[in-house]
Structure formats: C-alpha cells, structure tokens
Amino acid sequence: MAEACGKMTGGKRTRKAGKGGRKTRKLSPKLKAWNQKVMAVFREMRAKDKGVSFRAALVEAGKRRKAGKI
C-alpha cells in the first residue's frame, strides 16, 4: 500500500543541520601530560628512524618512566 501511495523514502534518514555530532572526551591532566611525553619520545625516535611505530614509542616511554627519566 505504501509503495502505491509513493510515501516510502527508501530507508534514508536525514539529520538536522547543527544537531548532534561526535563528542570529544575530556582527558585528565595526568593523562594529557603522559600523552605529551609519549609524543615527545615518538618525535625524537622518528627523527632518527622514519620507520618507528607509535607503539614502539609507547614502550620506550614506559621504560623511561620506570627508570625515572621522564
């Protein structure tokens, strides 16, 4: 019946402009500071070797933190 009346929209839904959207999460000051330290280590390692992964920088930053260098 609905097809005959021409009222089907094809299942697409539209959003109103300016409504909703993706929300960003708030980081604690400690987490922000840690992220900055990790990024500094990553940039330092990246300057020496372009093939370094972010994960490798995370591991290295963790080692430095345990050693008390960060």
PDB file of N, CA, C and O in Angstrom:
ATOM      1  N   MET A   1       0.803  -1.195   0.000  1.00  0.00           N
ATOM      2  CA  MET A   1       0.000   0.000   0.000  1.00  0.00           C
ATOM      3  C   MET A   1       0.851   1.267   0.000  1.00  0.00           C
ATOM      4  O   MET A   1       0.574   2.215  -0.735  1.00  0.00           O
ATOM      5  N   ALA A   2       1.901   1.269   0.844  1.00  0.00           N
ATOM      6  CA  ALA A   2       2.719   2.471   0.954  1.00  0.00           C
ATOM      7  C   ALA A   2       3.449   2.747  -0.357  1.00  0.00           C
ATOM      8  O   ALA A   2       3.667   3.904  -0.717  1.00  0.00           O
ATOM      9  N   GLU A   3       3.825   1.691  -1.066  1.00  0.00           N
ATOM     10  CA  GLU A   3       4.530   1.870  -2.331  1.00  0.00           C
ATOM     11  C   GLU A   3       3.620   2.516  -3.370  1.00  0.00           C
ATOM     12  O   GLU A   3       4.062   3.334  -4.176  1.00  0.00           O
ATOM     13  N   ALA A   4       2.355   2.140  -3.339  1.00  0.00           N
ATOM     14  CA  ALA A   4       1.413   2.685  -4.307  1.00  0.00           C
ATOM     15  C   ALA A   4       1.158   4.160  -4.060  1.00  0.00           C
ATOM     16  O   ALA A   4       0.898   4.919  -4.994  1.00  0.00           O
ATOM     17  N   CYS A   5       1.234   4.565  -2.793  1.00  0.00           N
ATOM     18  CA  CYS A   5       0.978   5.967  -2.455  1.00  0.00           C
ATOM     19  C   CYS A   5       2.197   6.840  -2.671  1.00  0.00           C
ATOM     20  O   CYS A   5       2.082   8.065  -2.716  1.00  0.00           O
ATOM     21  N   GLY A   6       3.397   6.209  -2.808  1.00  0.00           N
ATOM     22  CA  GLY A   6       4.608   6.994  -3.035  1.00  0.00           C
ATOM     23  C   GLY A   6       5.157   7.622  -1.767  1.00  0.00           C
ATOM     24  O   GLY A   6       5.835   8.647  -1.839  1.00  0.00           O
ATOM     25  N   LYS A   7       4.885   7.038  -0.607  1.00  0.00           N
ATOM     26  CA  LYS A   7       5.327   7.631   0.649  1.00  0.00           C
ATOM     27  C   LYS A   7       6.616   7.014   1.191  1.00  0.00           C
ATOM     28  O   LYS A   7       7.114   7.464   2.223  1.00  0.00           O
ATOM     29  N   MET A   8       7.166   6.006   0.532  1.00  0.00           N
ATOM     30  CA  MET A   8       8.394   5.383   1.030  1.00  0.00           C
ATOM     31  C   MET A   8       9.583   6.255   0.665  1.00  0.00           C
ATOM     32  O   MET A   8       9.653   6.803  -0.435  1.00  0.00           O
ATOM     33  N   THR A   9      10.505   6.376   1.587  1.00  0.00           N
ATOM     34  CA  THR A   9      11.673   7.238   1.366  1.00  0.00           C
ATOM     35  C   THR A   9      12.912   6.448   1.010  1.00  0.00           C
ATOM     36  O   THR A   9      13.969   7.036   0.779  1.00  0.00           O
ATOM     37  N   GLY A  10      12.812   5.132   0.959  1.00  0.00           N
ATOM     38  CA  GLY A  10      13.977   4.329   0.618  1.00  0.00           C
ATOM     39  C   GLY A  10      14.823   3.993   1.832  1.00  0.00           C
ATOM     40  O   GLY A  10      15.918   3.452   1.677  1.00  0.00           O
ATOM     41  N   GLY A  11      14.352   4.294   3.034  1.00  0.00           N
ATOM     42  CA  GLY A  11      15.071   3.942   4.243  1.00  0.00           C
ATOM     43  C   GLY A  11      16.129   4.941   4.654  1.00  0.00           C
ATOM     44  O   GLY A  11      16.824   4.721   5.646  1.00  0.00           O
ATOM     45  N   LYS A  12      16.270   6.018   3.932  1.00  0.00           N
ATOM     46  CA  LYS A  12      17.289   7.009   4.289  1.00  0.00           C
ATOM     47  C   LYS A  12      16.723   7.974   5.316  1.00  0.00           C
ATOM     48  O   LYS A  12      15.575   8.408   5.223  1.00  0.00           O
ATOM     49  N   ARG A  13      17.539   8.295   6.282  1.00  0.00           N
ATOM     50  CA  ARG A  13      17.137   9.273   7.292  1.00  0.00           C
ATOM     51  C   ARG A  13      18.074  10.459   7.206  1.00  0.00           C
ATOM     52  O   ARG A  13      19.269  10.294   6.963  1.00  0.00           O
ATOM     53  N   THR A  14      17.557  11.618   7.397  1.00  0.00           N
ATOM     54  CA  THR A  14      18.379  12.815   7.325  1.00  0.00           C
ATOM     55  C   THR A  14      18.501  13.421   8.718  1.00  0.00           C
ATOM     56  O   THR A  14      17.590  13.316   9.540  1.00  0.00           O
ATOM     57  N   ARG A  15      19.637  14.053   8.967  1.00  0.00           N
ATOM     58  CA  ARG A  15      19.847  14.736  10.238  1.00  0.00           C
ATOM     59  C   ARG A  15      19.652  16.221  10.052  1.00  0.00           C
ATOM     60  O   ARG A  15      19.934  16.770   8.986  1.00  0.00           O
ATOM     61  N   LYS A  16      19.172  16.860  11.084  1.00  0.00           N
ATOM     62  CA  LYS A  16      19.037  18.311  11.026  1.00  0.00           C
ATOM     63  C   LYS A  16      20.426  18.931  11.167  1.00  0.00           C
ATOM     64  O   LYS A  16      21.257  18.451  11.938  1.00  0.00           O
ATOM     65  N   ALA A  17      20.660  19.977  10.433  1.00  0.00           N
ATOM     66  CA  ALA A  17      21.971  20.632  10.471  1.00  0.00           C
ATOM     67  C   ALA A  17      22.222  21.228  11.852  1.00  0.00           C
ATOM     68  O   ALA A  17      21.339  21.859  12.434  1.00  0.00           O
ATOM     69  N   GLY A  18      23.422  21.025  12.368  1.00  0.00           N
ATOM     70  CA  GLY A  18      23.804  21.617  13.643  1.00  0.00           C
ATOM     71  C   GLY A  18      23.381  20.808  14.857  1.00  0.00           C
ATOM     72  O   GLY A  18      23.681  21.206  15.982  1.00  0.00           O
ATOM     73  N   LYS A  19      22.716  19.719  14.676  1.00  0.00           N
ATOM     74  CA  LYS A  19      22.271  18.894  15.804  1.00  0.00           C
ATOM     75  C   LYS A  19      23.201  17.709  15.967  1.00  0.00           C
ATOM     76  O   LYS A  19      23.711  17.176  14.982  1.00  0.00           O
ATOM     77  N   GLY A  20      23.424  17.297  17.196  1.00  0.00           N
ATOM     78  CA  GLY A  20      24.180  16.080  17.456  1.00  0.00           C
ATOM     79  C   GLY A  20      25.629  16.203  17.079  1.00  0.00           C
ATOM     80  O   GLY A  20      26.250  17.240  17.310  1.00  0.00           O
ATOM     81  N   GLY A  21      26.168  15.171  16.510  1.00  0.00           N
ATOM     82  CA  GLY A  21      27.567  15.162  16.119  1.00  0.00           C
ATOM     83  C   GLY A  21      28.396  14.366  17.098  1.00  0.00           C
ATOM     84  O   GLY A  21      27.887  13.869  18.102  1.00  0.00           O
ATOM     85  N   ARG A  22      29.645  14.252  16.807  1.00  0.00           N
ATOM     86  CA  ARG A  22      30.559  13.466  17.639  1.00  0.00           C
ATOM     87  C   ARG A  22      31.050  14.294  18.818  1.00  0.00           C
ATOM     88  O   ARG A  22      31.433  15.453  18.659  1.00  0.00           O
ATOM     89  N   LYS A  23      31.035  13.699  19.981  1.00  0.00           N
ATOM     90  CA  LYS A  23      31.502  14.395  21.174  1.00  0.00           C
ATOM     91  C   LYS A  23      32.926  13.965  21.479  1.00  0.00           C
ATOM     92  O   LYS A  23      33.288  12.809  21.259  1.00  0.00           O
ATOM     93  N   THR A  24      33.733  14.884  21.981  1.00  0.00           N
ATOM     94  CA  THR A  24      35.096  14.561  22.354  1.00  0.00           C
ATOM     95  C   THR A  24      35.133  14.254  23.835  1.00  0.00           C
ATOM     96  O   THR A  24      34.367  14.822  24.614  1.00  0.00           O
ATOM     97  N   ARG A  25      36.019  13.359  24.223  1.00  0.00           N
ATOM     98  CA  ARG A  25      36.092  13.031  25.633  1.00  0.00           C
ATOM     99  C   ARG A  25      37.124  13.919  26.315  1.00  0.00           C
ATOM    100  O   ARG A  25      38.118  14.319  25.707  1.00  0.00           O
ATOM    101  N   LYS A  26      36.878  14.216  27.563  1.00  0.00           N
ATOM    102  CA  LYS A  26      37.777  15.072  28.337  1.00  0.00           C
ATOM    103  C   LYS A  26      38.856  14.202  28.955  1.00  0.00           C
ATOM    104  O   LYS A  26      38.561  13.160  29.539  1.00  0.00           O
ATOM    105  N   LEU A  27      40.105  14.627  28.830  1.00  0.00           N
ATOM    106  CA  LEU A  27      41.217  13.889  29.398  1.00  0.00           C
ATOM    107  C   LEU A  27      41.639  14.536  30.710  1.00  0.00           C
ATOM    108  O   LEU A  27      41.594  15.757  30.859  1.00  0.00           O
ATOM    109  N   SER A  28      42.047  13.705  31.651  1.00  0.00           N
ATOM    110  CA  SER A  28      42.527  14.219  32.925  1.00  0.00           C
ATOM    111  C   SER A  28      43.882  14.893  32.693  1.00  0.00           C
ATOM    112  O   SER A  28      44.565  14.575  31.720  1.00  0.00           O
ATOM    113  N   PRO A  29      44.274  15.807  33.560  1.00  0.00           N
ATOM    114  CA  PRO A  29      45.576  16.473  33.396  1.00  0.00           C
ATOM    115  C   PRO A  29      46.750  15.482  33.383  1.00  0.00           C
ATOM    116  O   PRO A  29      47.721  15.682  32.652  1.00  0.00           O
ATOM    117  N   LYS A  30      46.662  14.423  34.184  1.00  0.00           N
ATOM    118  CA  LYS A  30      47.747  13.430  34.203  1.00  0.00           C
ATOM    119  C   LYS A  30      47.852  12.717  32.866  1.00  0.00           C
ATOM    120  O   LYS A  30      48.952  12.489  32.362  1.00  0.00           O
ATOM    121  N   LEU A  31      46.711  12.368  32.294  1.00  0.00           N
ATOM    122  CA  LEU A  31      46.711  11.670  31.010  1.00  0.00           C
ATOM    123  C   LEU A  31      47.196  12.588  29.899  1.00  0.00           C
ATOM    124  O   LEU A  31      47.904  12.145  28.994  1.00  0.00           O
ATOM    125  N   LYS A  32      46.825  13.856  29.957  1.00  0.00           N
ATOM    126  CA  LYS A  32      47.301  14.820  28.963  1.00  0.00           C
ATOM    127  C   LYS A  32      48.821  14.929  29.016  1.00  0.00           C
ATOM    128  O   LYS A  32      49.493  14.944  27.985  1.00  0.00           O
ATOM    129  N   ALA A  33      49.351  15.006  30.237  1.00  0.00           N
ATOM    130  CA  ALA A  33      50.798  15.128  30.415  1.00  0.00           C
ATOM    131  C   ALA A  33      51.511  13.892  29.881  1.00  0.00           C
ATOM    132  O   ALA A  33      52.556  14.000  29.238  1.00  0.00           O
ATOM    133  N   TRP A  34      50.946  12.719  30.148  1.00  0.00           N
ATOM    134  CA  TRP A  34      51.552  11.471  29.665  1.00  0.00           C
ATOM    135  C   TRP A  34      51.549  11.436  28.138  1.00  0.00           C
ATOM    136  O   TRP A  34      52.543  11.049  27.524  1.00  0.00           O
ATOM    137  N   ASN A  35      50.436  11.839  27.522  1.00  0.00           N
ATOM    138  CA  ASN A  35      50.352  11.852  26.058  1.00  0.00           C
ATOM    139  C   ASN A  35      51.401  12.772  25.455  1.00  0.00           C
ATOM    140  O   ASN A  35      51.990  12.457  24.421  1.00  0.00           O
ATOM    141  N   GLN A  36      51.635  13.913  26.102  1.00  0.00           N
ATOM    142  CA  GLN A  36      52.641  14.846  25.600  1.00  0.00           C
ATOM    143  C   GLN A  36      54.037  14.248  25.693  1.00  0.00           C
ATOM    144  O   GLN A  36      54.859  14.432  24.794  1.00  0.00           O
ATOM    145  N   LYS A  37      54.305  13.526  26.788  1.00  0.00           N
ATOM    146  CA  LYS A  37      55.613  12.889  26.947  1.00  0.00           C
ATOM    147  C   LYS A  37      55.818  11.795  25.906  1.00  0.00           C
ATOM    148  O   LYS A  37      56.897  11.670  25.327  1.00  0.00           O
ATOM    149  N   VAL A  38      54.784  11.012  25.678  1.00  0.00           N
ATOM    150  CA  VAL A  38      54.882   9.938  24.679  1.00  0.00           C
ATOM    151  C   VAL A  38      55.111  10.531  23.295  1.00  0.00           C
ATOM    152  O   VAL A  38      55.924  10.018  22.526  1.00  0.00           O
ATOM    153  N   MET A  39      54.409  11.597  22.976  1.00  0.00           N
ATOM    154  CA  MET A  39      54.586  12.223  21.664  1.00  0.00           C
ATOM    155  C   MET A  39      55.984  12.809  21.513  1.00  0.00           C
ATOM    156  O   MET A  39      56.544  12.790  20.417  1.00  0.00           O
ATOM    157  N   ALA A  40      56.560  13.333  22.606  1.00  0.00           N
ATOM    158  CA  ALA A  40      57.926  13.855  22.544  1.00  0.00           C
ATOM    159  C   ALA A  40      58.909  12.726  22.251  1.00  0.00           C
ATOM    160  O   ALA A  40      59.826  12.890  21.447  1.00  0.00           O
ATOM    161  N   VAL A  41      58.719  11.584  22.899  1.00  0.00           N
ATOM    162  CA  VAL A  41      59.571  10.416  22.652  1.00  0.00           C
ATOM    163  C   VAL A  41      59.383   9.947  21.216  1.00  0.00           C
ATOM    164  O   VAL A  41      60.355   9.615  20.538  1.00  0.00           O
ATOM    165  N   PHE A  42      58.145   9.919  20.751  1.00  0.00           N
ATOM    166  CA  PHE A  42      57.849   9.480  19.386  1.00  0.00           C
ATOM    167  C   PHE A  42      58.545  10.385  18.365  1.00  0.00           C
ATOM    168  O   PHE A  42      59.148   9.891  17.412  1.00  0.00           O
ATOM    169  N   ARG A  43      58.465  11.691  18.554  1.00  0.00           N
ATOM    170  CA  ARG A  43      59.108  12.627  17.612  1.00  0.00           C
ATOM    171  C   ARG A  43      60.627  12.444  17.630  1.00  0.00           C
ATOM    172  O   ARG A  43      61.281  12.478  16.588  1.00  0.00           O
ATOM    173  N   GLU A  44      61.168  12.250  18.822  1.00  0.00           N
ATOM    174  CA  GLU A  44      62.609  12.049  18.956  1.00  0.00           C
ATOM    175  C   GLU A  44      63.053  10.775  18.226  1.00  0.00           C
ATOM    176  O   GLU A  44      64.049  10.783  17.503  1.00  0.00           O
ATOM    177  N   MET A  45      62.315   9.694  18.421  1.00  0.00           N
ATOM    178  CA  MET A  45      62.643   8.429  17.760  1.00  0.00           C
ATOM    179  C   MET A  45      62.421   8.518  16.254  1.00  0.00           C
ATOM    180  O   MET A  45      63.176   7.941  15.471  1.00  0.00           O
ATOM    181  N   ARG A  46      61.382   9.244  15.859  1.00  0.00           N
ATOM    182  CA  ARG A  46      61.040   9.385  14.443  1.00  0.00           C
ATOM    183  C   ARG A  46      62.109  10.176  13.687  1.00  0.00           C
ATOM    184  O   ARG A  46      62.351   9.943  12.502  1.00  0.00           O
ATOM    185  N   ALA A  47      62.744  11.118  14.397  1.00  0.00           N
ATOM    186  CA  ALA A  47      63.793  11.922  13.761  1.00  0.00           C
ATOM    187  C   ALA A  47      64.993  11.050  13.387  1.00  0.00           C
ATOM    188  O   ALA A  47      65.669  11.293  12.388  1.00  0.00           O
ATOM    189  N   LYS A  48      65.241  10.025  14.216  1.00  0.00           N
ATOM    190  CA  LYS A  48      66.367   9.133  13.951  1.00  0.00           C
ATOM    191  C   LYS A  48      66.025   8.063  12.923  1.00  0.00           C
ATOM    192  O   LYS A  48      66.851   7.709  12.081  1.00  0.00           O
ATOM    193  N   ASP A  49      64.782   7.545  13.000  1.00  0.00           N
ATOM    194  CA  ASP A  49      64.374   6.447  12.114  1.00  0.00           C
ATOM    195  C   ASP A  49      62.912   6.646  11.721  1.00  0.00           C
ATOM    196  O   ASP A  49      62.023   6.601  12.571  1.00  0.00           O
ATOM    197  N   LYS A  50      62.670   6.866  10.432  1.00  0.00           N
ATOM    198  CA  LYS A  50      61.310   7.141   9.953  1.00  0.00           C
ATOM    199  C   LYS A  50      60.373   5.940  10.079  1.00  0.00           C
ATOM    200  O   LYS A  50      59.154   6.107  10.043  1.00  0.00           O
ATOM    201  N   GLY A  51      60.916   4.747  10.225  1.00  0.00           N
ATOM    202  CA  GLY A  51      60.094   3.549  10.282  1.00  0.00           C
ATOM    203  C   GLY A  51      59.589   3.190  11.679  1.00  0.00           C
ATOM    204  O   GLY A  51      58.984   2.134  11.859  1.00  0.00           O
ATOM    205  N   VAL A  52      59.826   4.040  12.656  1.00  0.00           N
ATOM    206  CA  VAL A  52      59.431   3.750  14.037  1.00  0.00           C
ATOM    207  C   VAL A  52      57.916   3.848  14.177  1.00  0.00           C
ATOM    208  O   VAL A  52      57.288   4.776  13.667  1.00  0.00           O
ATOM    209  N   SER A  53      57.342   2.870  14.879  1.00  0.00           N
ATOM    210  CA  SER A  53      55.894   2.896  15.107  1.00  0.00           C
ATOM    211  C   SER A  53      55.578   3.629  16.408  1.00  0.00           C
ATOM    212  O   SER A  53      56.439   3.789  17.273  1.00  0.00           O
ATOM    213  N   PHE A  54      54.339   4.065  16.527  1.00  0.00           N
ATOM    214  CA  PHE A  54      53.901   4.749  17.746  1.00  0.00           C
ATOM    215  C   PHE A  54      53.949   3.795  18.926  1.00  0.00           C
ATOM    216  O   PHE A  54      54.257   4.193  20.050  1.00  0.00           O
ATOM    217  N   ARG A  55      53.643   2.536  18.660  1.00  0.00           N
ATOM    218  CA  ARG A  55      53.666   1.527  19.731  1.00  0.00           C
ATOM    219  C   ARG A  55      55.070   1.398  20.325  1.00  0.00           C
ATOM    220  O   ARG A  55      55.223   1.267  21.539  1.00  0.00           O
ATOM    221  N   ALA A  56      56.090   1.436  19.472  1.00  0.00           N
ATOM    222  CA  ALA A  56      57.475   1.364  19.940  1.00  0.00           C
ATOM    223  C   ALA A  56      57.801   2.563  20.826  1.00  0.00           C
ATOM    224  O   ALA A  56      58.522   2.432  21.815  1.00  0.00           O
ATOM    225  N   ALA A  57      57.272   3.724  20.472  1.00  0.00           N
ATOM    226  CA  ALA A  57      57.484   4.922  21.278  1.00  0.00           C
ATOM    227  C   ALA A  57      56.781   4.795  22.631  1.00  0.00           C
ATOM    228  O   ALA A  57      57.306   5.245  23.649  1.00  0.00           O
ATOM    229  N   LEU A  58      55.604   4.187  22.643  1.00  0.00           N
ATOM    230  CA  LEU A  58      54.892   3.960  23.902  1.00  0.00           C
ATOM    231  C   LEU A  58      55.699   3.056  24.824  1.00  0.00           C
ATOM    232  O   LEU A  58      55.822   3.330  26.017  1.00  0.00           O
ATOM    233  N   VAL A  59      56.238   2.000  24.279  1.00  0.00           N
ATOM    234  CA  VAL A  59      57.038   1.062  25.074  1.00  0.00           C
ATOM    235  C   VAL A  59      58.269   1.767  25.618  1.00  0.00           C
ATOM    236  O   VAL A  59      58.601   1.621  26.795  1.00  0.00           O
ATOM    237  N   GLU A  60      58.945   2.526  24.772  1.00  0.00           N
ATOM    238  CA  GLU A  60      60.143   3.250  25.186  1.00  0.00           C
ATOM    239  C   GLU A  60      59.825   4.285  26.266  1.00  0.00           C
ATOM    240  O   GLU A  60      60.581   4.437  27.225  1.00  0.00           O
ATOM    241  N   ALA A  61      58.712   4.990  26.110  1.00  0.00           N
ATOM    242  CA  ALA A  61      58.313   5.981  27.113  1.00  0.00           C
ATOM    243  C   ALA A  61      58.010   5.301  28.449  1.00  0.00           C
ATOM    244  O   ALA A  61      58.323   5.846  29.508  1.00  0.00           O
ATOM    245  N   GLY A  62      57.412   4.129  28.403  1.00  0.00           N
ATOM    246  CA  GLY A  62      57.145   3.378  29.629  1.00  0.00           C
ATOM    247  C   GLY A  62      58.430   2.972  30.328  1.00  0.00           C
ATOM    248  O   GLY A  62      58.527   3.042  31.553  1.00  0.00           O
ATOM    249  N   LYS A  63      59.420   2.544  29.546  1.00  0.00           N
ATOM    250  CA  LYS A  63      60.713   2.177  30.117  1.00  0.00           C
ATOM    251  C   LYS A  63      61.385   3.385  30.768  1.00  0.00           C
ATOM    252  O   LYS A  63      61.954   3.286  31.855  1.00  0.00           O
ATOM    253  N   ARG A  64      61.308   4.525  30.080  1.00  0.00           N
ATOM    254  CA  ARG A  64      61.921   5.742  30.624  1.00  0.00           C
ATOM    255  C   ARG A  64      61.225   6.189  31.906  1.00  0.00           C
ATOM    256  O   ARG A  64      61.874   6.671  32.834  1.00  0.00           O
ATOM    257  N   ARG A  65      59.911   6.029  31.955  1.00  0.00           N
ATOM    258  CA  ARG A  65      59.165   6.422  33.150  1.00  0.00           C
ATOM    259  C   ARG A  65      59.561   5.548  34.336  1.00  0.00           C
ATOM    260  O   ARG A  65      59.756   6.038  35.448  1.00  0.00           O
ATOM    261  N   LYS A  66      59.676   4.243  34.081  1.00  0.00           N
ATOM    262  CA  LYS A  66      60.075   3.325  35.158  1.00  0.00           C
ATOM    263  C   LYS A  66      61.488   3.628  35.654  1.00  0.00           C
ATOM    264  O   LYS A  66      61.780   3.481  36.841  1.00  0.00           O
ATOM    265  N   ALA A  67      62.356   4.049  34.744  1.00  0.00           N
ATOM    266  CA  ALA A  67      63.730   4.374  35.102  1.00  0.00           C
ATOM    267  C   ALA A  67      63.824   5.741  35.771  1.00  0.00           C
ATOM    268  O   ALA A  67      64.868   6.092  36.320  1.00  0.00           O
ATOM    269  N   GLY A  68      62.743   6.514  35.728  1.00  0.00           N
ATOM    270  CA  GLY A  68      62.733   7.838  36.350  1.00  0.00           C
ATOM    271  C   GLY A  68      63.299   8.939  35.473  1.00  0.00           C
ATOM    272  O   GLY A  68      63.625  10.018  35.966  1.00  0.00           O
ATOM    273  N   LYS A  69      63.417   8.681  34.185  1.00  0.00           N
ATOM    274  CA  LYS A  69      63.950   9.686  33.271  1.00  0.00           C
ATOM    275  C   LYS A  69      62.885  10.626  32.725  1.00  0.00           C
ATOM    276  O   LYS A  69      63.199  11.695  32.201  1.00  0.00           O
ATOM    277  N   ILE A  70      61.647  10.230  32.848  1.00  0.00           N
ATOM    278  CA  ILE A  70      60.552  11.099  32.389  1.00  0.00           C
ATOM    279  C   ILE A  70      59.795  11.587  33.612  1.00  0.00           C
ATOM    280  O   ILE A  70      58.826  12.336  33.481  1.00  0.00           O
TER     281      ILE A  70
END
